[in-house]
């Protein structure tokens, strides 16, 4: 069941917020993880593109990815 939401520029057009509004994620962290998983091809294209390291560091998608970090040591294969 889809619930209509008023369009709020900068909020409801955010892909992470859309996942929450559609009920595809129950927390912000879960929505960000789902968005990042779906954005892997875009992330790889950015890394393979012409942007400098400084420009990449300022890109919102890569900032979100870096904010989520990597797996903790307890998930390491070592």
N, C-alpha and C positions, 0 to 999 in steps of 0.2 A: 504494500500500500504506500503510494507516494504522497507525501504531504507537501502542499504548495507553500513556498516561502517567498516573502517579499524580496525583491532584488535589492541588495545593498552593495553598491560598487566597492570593491576592495575587500569584501567579506564573503558574500555568497558566491562570488565568482572564483574564489580560491579553491583549488582542487582538493586540498586537505579538508577544508570545511565542508565541501560537497560530499565527501565520503561520510562525514558525521551526520549531515542532514539527511542523506539517503539511508542511514542506518547500516551502512556497510562496515562501520567501525564504531566501537563503543567508547573509546578513549582517544584523546588527541595523539598520544604516543602510537597507538595502533593505526590510526589514520595516516600519520606520517610514515610509518613503516610500510603500509600498503602503497602509499604514493611513491615512496622511494623504490620499492620493488618494481613497480610498473614503469618507473622512469630510468631504469638501467640503460636501455638503448640511448636515451637522450644524454645521460651522463657520459657514456662512452664516446658519443659524438662530440660533446663539449671538450673532453680530454684530448680527442684526436684533432680538434679544430685549431684555428689560428690564435686563440686567446693566449695572452701571456699568463704566467703564474699569478701575478697580481690581479689580473682581470678574472681569472678562474676563482681566486680566493674571495672575490666580491660577488660572485654569481649566487643568487638566492638558492638555487637547487643544490649547489655544492656546499653552501653554508649549512643547509639543512642536513645534508649527508654527513658533514664533519661534526655537526652538533650531536648526531646519534652515535658517533664514534664506532669503535670496533668491539668485537666480542670480548668479554672479560676473561681473565686468565683461567677461570674455572671451566670455560668452554674450549680452551686451547687443546690441541692434540698432544702437546708436550707434557 
